Amino acid sequence: MRDETSAGRGTFVAESPTAKKALSERQLIWMMALLMALNAFGIDAILPALDNLAGSLGATGNSRQFVVGAYLISAGIGALVPGSFADRYGRRPVLFVGLAVYIALSIACSLVNDFTTLVALRAIQGFGAAAIIALPPAIIRDRVGGDKMARMMSLIFVIFLIVPAIAPTIGQGILELAGNWRWIFAAMAAAGTVMSIWVYTRLPETLDEEDRIPIRIPTIVRNMRHSVTLRETIGYTLGSALVFGGLFGFINSSQQLIGEAFGAGDLFPLIFAMCAGAMSIANWSNSRIVERFGARRVSHAALFVFIGVAGLQLWFAQQPDESLWTFVPLMAANMALLGFIGANFGSIAMEPFKHIAGAASSAQSFLRLTTGAGLGALIGFMYDGTARPLASALLITAVVSLIFVLFSERGELFGAPREQDVEDGAAA
């Protein structure tokens, strides 16, 4: 249960014998952020080692990107699974299954000697570890909703994005110290183990007993279908999938783009950190303003600016002498704008689904991740030695995202802050 305190900051009280002390809102935010960050670490730490890995396992051309793409796409597909189980058995046990898969498959990846096998293991890892992507929003939604959820999710993303900012540097450091990419996967397993211990000892069960839903296939299907077809939310789910598809495209091709197109491979960890850091700062800024101005006003304004910056990126990419120092500031600017879009779009999409938060989070994560990861893989594979494919994709996905948002909002943008949650007890 939750003990309400002043200024809207609550303490999440332990409901299990393993969680011996009350878990504060701040601790919950850190825990959820670092759980989600395991996935970011699993993706971004390996980026500086892709050349080394490809040479070691005989991968050629752009196929090295499958180490990232396979994980992302499978995580999106796997996100369909944990929510319904978490709505029935609680959040904690399903999280532990996801963490166990993440740890075991990290160890398996560190031992592989064939590139095809590595890609297959990464796909299995992403599928099994989807719980640590899909469940944090459901855990937060168990307790809060509306613009307050947007504030908390923004703070989660501030912490979460520190990891992709520093993960390539950590990966590069491990590669230089150990001389082998395998130790990066060993570090993933170690990080997963530490998080498992923390969750086991500190996280209470957040699902109320009266909100538990029996596992009945028709009910699960109905709940999931409702959470991704409601007009008020579907535009935000698809809209965030599209803009993050452009981000995934950058992640997939970033090592080649920065190292080959701009000849700055040695600066890759620093440049990646600058872009991810801009996104983290934006999420912190969003957490300070979103309850005042509302998730809709902030995210809609950010999307329009994103379209403008993406158009400028495309113009520079068409120039024969585009330099790293025009590409990086614009890319960092658009990643910062995603900080005002992602958490707000996700919170708006979850607003109506307090009583089926697990199923809703799973279904929306599935749609968001599979669409985004699929687009990202396509954008990355279109890399042609220039920034043109990425810049074109950023502009196109942002414009289509705006169309989806207009559909959900029935053509009216910049809506006022919502004072209360929009509750929908469908199929509970």
N, C-alpha and C positions, 0 to 999 in steps of 0.2 A: 504494500500500500504506500501511499505518498503522504508525507506530512507537510502541509502547506505552511510556508513561512512568509515573512515580509518580502516585499518587492517582487513577488511572484517566483522566488527562487525556492525550490522545494528540496527535500531530502528524501531519497528513495530508500525506504527501509527494507532491510533484509527480510525475506520471507522464507529462506531456506537455512538449514543448520550450517551450511558451508559458508554463507555470507554473514559474518559475525557482527559487523558494524554497519551502521547506516551508510549508504552510498550517496554522496552529495550530487547535485546536478553537475557541478564542475567535473567530478570524477567520472560520472556517467558519460559526459561529452568526450573526455579524454579516452575512455575505454572504447566507445563506439568509433571514434576517429581512428584509433590505432588498429582496431580490428579491420576496418576498411582499408587501412594503409598497408596491411599485409599483402593485399592484392596489388597495390601500387608498387610495393617493394619487389614483389614477384615479377612484375613486368619491367620496371625501369632499371633495376639494379643490373640486369643482364644486358642492357643496351650497349654499354661500352665494350662488352666482350663478344658482340656478334661476329666481328671479323675473326677473332681468335677461335670462337666456337665453330664458325663456318669452315675455317681451314682445318680444324681438328677432325670434324665429322664429314667433310667432303661436300658441304652445301655450296651451291653456286648461285650467282646473280641475286635477284630479289627474294629468293626462296628463304633466305635467313630470317625474313620478317615473319615467317610462319611460327617461329618460336613465341612471338608475341600474339599474332593473330589467332592462332589455335586456342590459346588460353582465353582470350577475350570472347570469342564466339561461343566456346563451350560454356563459359561462365554465364553467358546470357541464356543459353538453352537450359542449363542447370538451375537457373533462378526460378524456374517453374515449380521445382520440387519442394524446397524447404518451407515455403510459406504455409502450405496446408498442414504439414506435419507440426509446424510451430503453433498453428492455431488450435491443434488438438492436444499436443503433449507439452507445450510450453516452449519458450525461446531458448532456455539454457541447453537442454539435451540436443537440440538440432544444431546449435552453435558448436557443441563439442564434436559432433560428427564431422562438420565442415572443417574444423581445425585439425582433426586427426587425419583427414584426407590431405589437407594442405601440407602437413608435416611429412607424411609417408611418401607422397609423390615428389616432394622436394628432394628427399633422400634418393628416391629411385632415379630422378633426373640427373643427380650428381654422379651416378654410376653407369650411365648409358654410354654405348660406343657406336651408335648408329643414329644418323640425323632423323630418319623416318620414325624410328622408335622414340626419339626425344620429342618430336612433334606430337606423336600419339599420346605419350605420357603427359605432356603439357595440356592436351585437350581433356584428358581424364582428370587432371588436377583442377583445371578450371571448372569443370562440371561439378566435381565433388565439393569444391570449396565455395560454391555459389552462395552458401548460407552466410558466409561472412561478408558478402556484398548485400544480400537481400534483407537480412534480418535487422541490422541497425536502424533503418528508418521505421520498421514496425515497432521496435522497442521504444523509440522516441514517441511514435504515434500512440502507443499504449498510454502515455501520460499527458501529452499536450497536442494541440492542433493549431491550425490557422497560422497567423503571422508569428506566433511564438514558436511554433515548430520550425518555421523558416529561419528564425533567429538562431535556434539551437543547431539546426542543420548547417547553417553558415559557419558557426563556431566549430562544428565538427570538421567542416571542409578546410577551415584555416589550419587545423592541426594535421588533418589527413594530407593536405597538399605540401606540408613540410617534407614528407617522405619522398614523393617524386622529385622534389627539388634537390634533395641530397642523395637519393638512391644511386644515380649514375656515378657520383663521386665515391660513394661507398663501394660500388661495384668495381670502379676503376682501381680503388685502393686495394681491394681484395685481389684483383687480377695482378697488380704489380707486386704485392707482397707474396702471394702464393704461386704466381706464375701459371695459374690454371683456372679456367672458368668454372670448373666443378665446385670449387669452394664457395662460389656465389650461391649455388643451390643449397649447400650445407648451411650457409648463413640464413637462408630463408627458413629452413627447418628449425634452426635455433630460435629465430624470432617467433615462429609459430608456437614453439614450446613455452616460451616466456609468457606469451599472451594467454595460452591455455591455463597456465597456473593462476594468472591474475583473474581471469574470468571465473574460474572454479572457486576461488576463495572470496571474491568480492561481489559478483553480480547476482542480485536477487532475481527471482522470477517476476517478470513484469506483466505477464498475461493474467488478468483476473479470472478466477475460477468460473464465473458466470459467462465469460466470453469464450470459453472453450467450445470448439465446434467439432462434432464427430466427423471422422473421415468417411464421407459418403461421396462417391464420384460425381453424381449429379449436382450435389450441393457445391462441391469444389469448383466444378466447371462453371456453374452459374455465378458463383462469387467472382471467379477470375474474369469471366466474360463481362460481368457488370463493371468491374474495376477498370477495364480497358475499352469499354464502349460508351460509357457515360459521356455525353457531349461536353459537359462542363470540364472534363479532365483529359479526354483523349488527345486534344490538341497540344496540351502541355507535355504529355508523355512522348508523343511523336516529335514534337518540337525540340525537346531536350535530346532525344535520340539523334536527330539530324545534326544539331550543332556540335554535339559531342562526337558524332561520326567524323567531323572535320578534325577535332582534336585527336582522335585515335589515328587518323591518317597522318597527322604530324608526328605522333609518337612512333608509328610504324616506320616512317621514312626518315626520322630526324637524324639518325646516325649517318645514313648515307647522304642526306641533304646537306648537313653541316660539314661533314668530313669531305665529301666529294665535290658537291656543287660549289661550296664556298671555301674549300681547302682549309678548314679550321678544325680538323679532327681533334687536336690537342685541347681545344677550348670547349669541346662538346659538353663535358659535365658542367662547366660554368655557365654556358649558354642555356642549357636545359634548366639549370637551377634558377636562372634569372626569369625564365618564362613561367615556371611553376611557382616561383616566389611571388610574381606579380598576381597570379591567380589566388594565392593564399592571402595576400594583403587585401585584395578585392573582397574576398569572403569575410574577412574581419570587418571591413568597412560596411559590408552588407548587414552584418549582425548588429551594427550600431544604428542603422537607419531603417531597417525593414519594418519594425513594429510601429514606427512613426509614419512612414509613407505608404506602407503596404507592399506585399510581395508583388502584386500586379503592377503597380506604378513603377517600381524599381526595375523589375525584369523586362517590362515592355520598353522602357527607355533604353536599357542596356542593349536590347536586341536591335533597335534602330541604329544605335551607335556602332554595334558590331557589323552591321551591313555596310555602313560607311567605311569602316576601317578595312573590311574585307575587299571592298571595291578598290581602295587605295593600294592594298597588297597586290591585287591583280594587275593594276596599272604598272607598278614597279616591276613585277615579275615579267611583264612583256618587254621591258627595256633590256637591251643586250648587255648593259654594264651594271646590272643589279648587284649590289654589294651586300655583304653580311650585315653591315651597319645600317642598311635600310630594312632588311628582312627582320632582324632580331627585335627592334623596337616595335614594329607593327605586329609581329607575332606575339610578343609579350603583352601588347595592348589588347589584342583579341582574347588571349588567355585570361587577362584580368577581367574583361567583360563577361567571360563565362562564369566568373565568380559571382556576378550579379544575376546570372541567368539560372545556373544549375540548381542550387539549393532552393530557390524560389519556385521554379517550375515543378520540382519534385514535391515540395510541400503543398502547392496548389493541387497537384494531381492526387495527393493522399487525403485532402481535406474531408471528403464525404465518407471515409471508410474506417472509422475508428473501430467498429465491431468486427470487421474482417480485415484488420490491418496486415496480418501475415499473408493472406492470399492476395490482397491488393498489392503489397510490396513485391511479392514474387512475380505476379503477372506483369506489373509495370516494369520491374527490373528486367524481366525476360524481353519484353518488347523494346525497352530502351537499349539494353546491352547487345542483343542480337542485331538490331537495326544499326546501332552505332558501330559495333565491331565489324559487321559486314561492310558497311560503308568505309570504315577506316582501312580495312584490308584492301578493298578495291582502290582507294585513293593511294595507299602506300605502294601497291603493286603497279600503279600508273606512273610512278616516279621515272622521269626521263632525263635526269641530270640537271633539271632546273626546278624552280619553285612554282612554275606555272600550274601543274596539276593540283597542287595543294591550294594555291590561292583561288583558283577557279572553284574548287570544291567548297571552300569556306564561304564564298559568296553565294553559291547556289543553295547550299544547305540552309543558310541563314534566311534567305528569302522564302524558301518553302516552309521553314519553321514559322515564320511570321504568318503565312497563310493558314497554317494549322491553328495557331493561337487565335487568329481572327474568327475561325470557325467555332472554337470553343466559347469565345466571348461574344458570339453573334454580332461581330463587327464593331464592338465597342471596347476600346482599349483604355488603359490607365484607370482601372476601377479603384475605388476607395478601399482603405483597409477594412478587413472583415472583423467585426467585434466578437463574433462567436463562431464556433465550429459549425460547419454544415454537416449534420449527422445523418447518416443513411444506414439503417439497420438491415439492409437487404440480405436475405438468406442467412442471417445469423442463427 
